[in-house]
């Protein structure tokens, strides 16, 4: 389970600057415009607002400085498609059928917040990567994120709303992606869907002064089903996770399978390739290549094993003492 890799700006000034004329003919002037700037494969704490020294993120830092910076925000799923589907619907990934897996379809029966905002008078749209990868065309007339704009440049979680959010705060609350959906709908004054209700809770009690209840949020959920086609017969690796302030508990429902994909792949002539030449549930990267090439080294080999070896049915980590989740207390 990974922390959110997103930047969220809830601010009339910022959104109006980047997305002019976000309202329709009779806009409700006290409603915020909403801009999500989502950075692929950026993990907490890789932003200078968190004290990270390697990269500089001035735009994100400004949002954090003028709004609220969150330190415990958890994605609904570690994969692109299911995590974005959860954000769009406010429902957990395992509540979304095929949309809870990677590169699949997205049933039209699950209402997405851009459609609700559009019905309430907002102009909506996206640029770059909306919901995906997957085939939304199977059941929807457009991408669930809305119509595509030509181009915007985008830059883990900060929220800025100048007229409503007290600036300069750092929030320790446990929050999930499904909570963002509820927050947007409440801020816009839009009723949430009823037939398939959202699972999240609005963050407005955290954002607005005087409404804060520090003990109300004690845990958050995350999940995984199938990511890429990286196991024989296209099998997934189903997991559920519960995160509290101190612990991360993970339930692996198929511990006999390889969590990062099979270590070998079939070549074009249907012969089985060499060991450690696959692991296709991990995107190709210099880090993976380095660990595979140096797997005989005691330390590097251990890290490779922690990344790709089969895992027990239950995992428990003390994230206060072991934030990298290296020592499984459930063993």
N, C-alpha and C positions, 0 to 999 in steps of 0.2 A: 504494500500500500504506500502511496506516495502523497506528499503534500501538493496542494494546488500549484499549478505552473502558470497561473493566469494573472493578468492585471485587470482590475475592474475599476472603472471610474463612474461614479454616480454623481454627476455634476452638470447643472444646466449650462454653465459657462463653457466647460470643456467640450461637451457634446455639441453645443450650438456652433462652436468654432470649427469642429471637424465634420459635422453633419448638419449643414444649414437647413432650415425649414423642416424640422423633424415633426412638427404638428401639421394637422390638416387645416381646413378652412376656419374652424372655430376652436382653436386650441384652448385647453385649460391651462392658463398661464402659470399656475402654481405647481403643476406637475413637472417632475424632472425629465429631462432627456437622458437616455441611458446609452452608454458606450462600453462594450466589452473589447478590450485589446488582449488577445490570447496569444501567448508565446509558446510554441511547440517545444517540448523537451527541455524546458527550463524548470529546474527544481528549487525548492526551498533549501538553503537560504541564498541562492545565487542572485542576489540583488544588493546593491550597495546600501540600501536602506536597512538591511539586516546586518551590516557590518562586514560584508564580503569585500575583500580587497582586490580580487583578480579582475572583476569587471565593474564598469561604471554604468549605472542605470538612472540618469538624471530625470527622465520623464516619470518613471515609476516612483522615484524618490520624492518628486514634487507632490504626487498624489498622496503618498504616505505622510508627508510633512503637513499637508493642508487637510488631511482627512484622518482615517483610522488605519493603522497597520496591524494586520492579523498574523499571529504566530502559530496558530493551530488550526489551519484550514485543510480539510482532507477531501480529495477527489472521491467521487462515487465509484470510480473504477480506474485502473491504471492505463487503460487503452483509450485511443482517440475517440472512436465512434461511440462506445457506451458512455464515456464520461460526458461527452457533448450532448448525447440524448438525455441523460439524467439532468443536465443543466437546463435544457430546453423544456423539459416536461415537469421538472420538480419531483420526479419519481426515481426510486432507486433502480439501478441497472437491471437487477433481477426481476423487476416488476414490468419490464418493457419487452418481453419475449425476444424476437430476433434483434431488436434494436439494442439489446443488452450485450450483444456480441460484436466483434470487430468485422468490418467490411460485409455487413449483411443488409437487411431491409429495415424499414421504419414504418410500422403500421400507422395509418391515418387516424385510427381511433384514439390515439394518444395526442391530446391537444398540446401545442407548444406555445410558449409565452409570446413569441413574435406575432402569432396569429391573433392572440387575445388583445395585445396592444394595438394592432392594426384595426381591429373591430372597435376599439375604444377611441380611435382618432389619431393614432400615431402613424407616421411614416416609418417603415421598417426595412431592413436590408442588411447585407453583409458584404465583405470583400475578402479576398484570399480564401481561407478555408472556413466553410460554414459547418454543417454536419457532414462528417465523412471520416474515412472512406466508407462507401456503401452505396446501395442503389435505392435512393429515395424515389426514383421514377416508377418503381413497381406499384406504389400506392398513393403517391402524392403528386400534385401538379407542379410543385417547386421544392427546392431545398427547405427542410424544416427551419433553417435559420432565416428564411425570407428570400426576397429577390436579391440578385447579386449586383453590387455596384461595380464600377470599372476598376477602381483602385483606391486603396488607402494604405498608408504605411503604419504598421503596428509595432508596438514595442514588444512571494508568491502572492499575497492578496492585500490590496489597499483599496479603501473606499473613500471617495471625496464627494461631498455634497455641501457646498459652501453655506447655504442658507439653513441647513438642518443638522449637520454633523459637526460636532466640536472638533477642531483640528488638533493635531499633534498627539493623539492618544495611541497607545499600543495595547491591543486587545489579546488576552490569553484564552478567550473562550474557545471551546471545541465546536467547530462549525463544519458543515458539509456543503457540497455543491448544490444539493436540492434546496438548501436554505436560501440560496441566491434567487431562485425562481420566486419563492414566496415573498422575498424582500422587494423584488421589482414590481410584482403585482400590487402589493400593499402601497408602495410609494406612488404608483401610477393610479391608485384608486380603482383597480380592476378586480372583479371577483374571480377567484380561482375556479378551475373546472370542477364539476360535480361528479360526473360518471366515473372518471378515473382520477380521484383526488391526489393532489400533490402530497409528498411525504415530508417535505421540509417545513421549517418554521421561519417566519420572517426575522431578519436581524435588526429590525427597527428598534427593538428594545435594547439592543447593544449599541446601536449607532447614536441614538438621541439621548441627550443628557436628561437625567431624572427618571428614565425608564429601565435602567440597568438592573438586572437580577443575576448576580454572579454565580448562583448555585443552580440555575435553571437548566444548564446544558452540561450534562455529565458524561455523555458518550456520543460517538458518531459511527456510522456504518460505512463499509466499503465492500466491494465485491469484484469478482472476475469470473468470466465464463470461458469463451474461446477468443483468442486473439488472432494470430495468424494460422495458416495451414502448416503446422510445424510438427504434427504427430501423425502416425499412421491412421488412415481412415478419417482424417481431419478432426480428430477428437480434441476437445477442449481441456482446460485445467480448472475446474470449478472451485472457487474459494469464497469464503465469507470472512469478514473481519470486523472486530469491534475495537474501537480506540477510546480509551479513557485518558485522563490527564497523566496517569503513570504507566499504564500498561497497553500493549497491543496484543490482542488474541486473534489468531488466524486458524480457521478450520479448513483443511484441505480435504475435499471429498473424494479425490482420486489420487492418493499418495503413491500408487503404483506407476503413475505416468511421470514423464519428465516435465518439470515446471517451465523450463526454458525451451522446450521442444526437444525432439529426439537428437542425440549426439551424432547420428549418422543419417545420411540421406541417400535416396536411390538416384543413381546417375541415369543419363539418357538411355543407356542400354539395359536398365532395370537391374544393375548390379549395385550392391550396397557399398557406399563410399567409406572412407576412413573415419575412425573415431574423431570426435571433436571438430568435424567439418560442417556441422549444421547449427543447432541451437537457434533456429530461425524465429523463435519467439522473442529474441533479443535483436534489435536493429543492428546492422553492421556498424562497427565502431572500432577505433584504434584501441580502446580499452579492452574489448573482448578479444581482439586479435593478439594483444600483448599477453593477456592471461593464458590464452590457449598455447601460444608459442613458448611460454615460460612456466607451463604447468608442472614441470619437474622441480621447480624451485619450491622449497617448503612453504614460504609465506604466500607467494603468488598462486601456488596450487591450492592452498586453503581458500583463498578468495574466489578462485574459479569454482571450487566445489560449493561454496556458499551461494554462488550465483546460479549454477546449473544442475547440481545433483538432486536426486529425489529427496523429498522432504517428508517428515512424519505427518500423521493425520492432524496433529495439533501443534501449534507453535505459540509460545508466550514470551513476550519480551518486556523488560522494564526499560521503557524509553527514557526515563530520567537518568538512569545509570548507564544505559546501553543504547544511545540514540541511533547507532548504526545497525541495531538489531543483529548482532553477531552471536549472542549466547541465548539459546533456546531454553527457557526455564521449565518447559513442559517435558523435556527429555528426562 
